[in-house]
């Protein structure tokens, strides 16, 4: 079975084909209530380190280097366990990786989707 992995913003309304909705940000999304029913699971262990996130600053010209560094971080044992969990979820049903980031194409969620499988991104 091929993994179906999408990326979407946490602020977007859930859609029928989203499957399991997993928030993959390290910090709680700004403006979102703690009791908001927008996702099924929060897996912050797969998010980039605070240092990497700050260095990147969502600057598209740094994306290629960010991708390389983030993929390196994903090889750490504590992240491998979380990544394995996401892979298992994606083999069972569609998974939508959620982030607060505005630019999905240049986000850690897009990198993560690529690592997990098809990584089609977008989805709207």
N, C-alpha and C positions, 0 to 999 in steps of 0.2 A: 504494500500500500504506500502510495506517495504522500509525503507530508504536504499539507496545505497550510502555509504560514502567511499571514497578512500583517500589515502594520496599519495602525489607525491612531488618531489622537484620543486621549482619554475623555476629552470634552465632547466628542461626537456621540450621537445617540447609538446605542447597540442596534445591530442589524441581524436579520435572520440567519445569515450564513457565517456569522462571526465564530461560532463554535465556542471553545473555551477562551475567555477574555482574560489575559494576564498582563497586569501592570508591571513593566520592567524598568521603571525609574527608581533611583536610589532614594530620592527625596519625595515627600508627598506633593502632589500637583497643586500649584497655587490656585486658590479660589474654589477648590473642590471640598465639599463638606466631608467630614470623616465618615458619616453614615450614608454617603452616596452609594447607590447600588449600581455601579458602573462597570464592575469587573468581578471575576470569580476568584482571583488569586493575585497576591502581590509577591513577586519574586525579585526582590531587590538585589539578591546575591549575583544576578547576571548583569547588573548595571555596571558601567565603567566606574573606576575609582574616582573619588572626589578630585584627586590631583589631575587625572586625565581629562575629566569633564571640564575643570576650570581652564586647563591649558587649551583645550579645543575651542571653548567659547562659542560653539555653533558657527564657526567661520568656515564657509565652504572651501576656501582655498587650503585649509588644513585637513580636509576630510580624508584624503588618501593616507596621510600619515596617521591620522586618528584611527582609521580602520586597521592599519597594521598594528598599532599599539594596543588597541582594544582586543583584537584577535589574540594577541600575546597574553593579555590579561585573562582571557577566557580559558587559557590552557592551565591556569592555576587550579590545584585540587579542589578548593572550596567552590570554585565556579563550575568545574566539571560536573559536580554532583547536580547543581541546579540546571545546567545545560542538558544533562541526561534526562532530568525530569521533564524539561520542555520537549525533548525529542520523543519521549514516551507519549506525552500528551498529543503531539502532532501526528504520531503514527495511528492513534486511536480515532481522532476527529480533527476538524479544522481548529487552528489556534490563531487568535488575533493578539499580537503584541501591542500593548498600549503604552503611549508615552505622552507627556505634556508638550513635547517639542513641536514647534510649528512646522519646521522643515523636515518632513518625514524622510525625504530622499537622502538627506545628509545627517541622519540620526543613528544613534547606537541601535535602535530598533531595526533599522534597515540592515545594518551589519549582522545583527543577530538573526534576522530572518534568512539572510544569505547563508549563514553558517548552518542553520537548521534544515535547509532544504531548498525548495523552489525560490523562496524569497521574492515573491512577486512585488511586494511593497504595495503602497497605495491602498486601493480598495476603498470604495466610497459610497 
